């Protein structure tokens, strides 16, 4: 697999750097779900990240630019982005927001008899409850 990876990734990396690809894929984690729903990273070139913005979010992003740049550089490496360039992009569709997964109530903890009472026993019994709980819908 290690021998095939350069042949597969070379065409992609010719078009965009690995840092640019990481910014594009990790954008919601970098800026948060609120900004990610109204912005789209378009291009990273010579330290300038071009961001397509919907509506008045460009002003908000301009005020948050130092924080966003610091978060990008923390994620992708120091000095990857030095400046943000905002462009109004009304045709860009918002990123699809997936609804948060429905949380199921915690299962009943399992009984551990051969251990002294304490926080470790409590944690292990709760973990045992999750491990023995049924998962998802049953196959038909």
N, C-alpha and C positions, 0 to 999 in steps of 0.2 A: 504494500500500500504506500509506503514511503517513497518508493520509486515512481509511482503513478501520480502522486500529489503535485509535483511541480508541473507536469504536463497539463493537468486539469486546471490548476490555479493561474498559470501564466497568462492565458487570454483575459481573465478577469482583472488581474493586477496590471495589465497594460492600460486598461481604461481608467482604473481608479486605484489609488494606493490602499494598502491594508488599513491604514488609519481612517481613510474616508469611508471605507466599507463598514468599519466598526462604528463610526459615528452614525451612519445611516441605519444600521441594524439596532443599535442601542439607544437611539434617539429618545424613545419614551422613558427609558430608565435615566437618561442624563437630565432631561428637562422636566420630567414629571408628566403625569397623564393630562393635566389641564393644558399646558402649553403644547404638548405633543398632538393634541386633538385639533389645534388650530395652526400648527406650523409643520413644515416639511423641510428637512435639509436637502438642498438641491445639488451643491457642488462644493468641493474642498480643493482649493487651488492656491498655492503659494502662501499658505497660512491664513487665507481668508475663506471663511465658511459662508456660503450664500444660503440663506434660509427663506423659503417661500412662506408668507404669512397671510392669514385670512383676517379680514376686518381690521379693527384697531389694535390688534395684538402686537403689531410692529413697535408701537410706542412702549408697551410693557416689556417686550423683549429687549428694546434698546436700553431701558433702565436696568434690566437684569443681565446685560451683556457681560460684565466682569465675572459675575457668578457662573453664568453658563460657560464662559470660556475656561474658567478654572475647573469646572466639573468635567468638561470635555478633555482637558489636558490631564486631569487626574485619571480618567478612564483610559485614554488612548496614548498617553505619553506626553511629557513636557514639551511645549513648543509646537504642538501639532496645529493649534488654532491660535492666532494672535489677534484676529479681528472678525467681527460678524458683519455681514452685509445683508440687510433685510430688503426683500422685494415683495411688492404687493402681488399676490397670486390668488385671484378670485376663482380661477378655474380649477385649482387644486382641490380634489375631494378630501374631506376630512379623513383622517385615519380611522379605520373601523375600530370602535371601542367594544371590546368584548365584555359582557357583563361579568361581574365577579362571580366566581363559582359559589354555588349555594353551600353554606357550611352545614354540615350535619352535626347533630348534638354529640358530645363526647360519649363514647361507649362506657359501659360499666367497667370499673377497674377489676383486674383479676385478683384472686386471693393468693397471697404469698404467706405461707405459714412458718417457714423455716428461716426467718430473717427478723432481726430486732426492729422495733418500730422506729421511724425516723423519716427524714425527707428522701433518702435514697429508696427506701421501701415504697413510699408513696409514689415517687416518680416511676419506679419500675412497674408498679401495679397499674398505673395509668397507661404506660407504654404497652404493657401486656394486653390491656383492653383494646387498644388501637390495633395491635397485631392480630388479635383473634376476631376482630369485628368483621362482618361480611362487607365485601367491597362492591360497590356499584350495582347495577341491575343484574339479575341472574340470567345466564344464557338460557335460551329456549331450546 
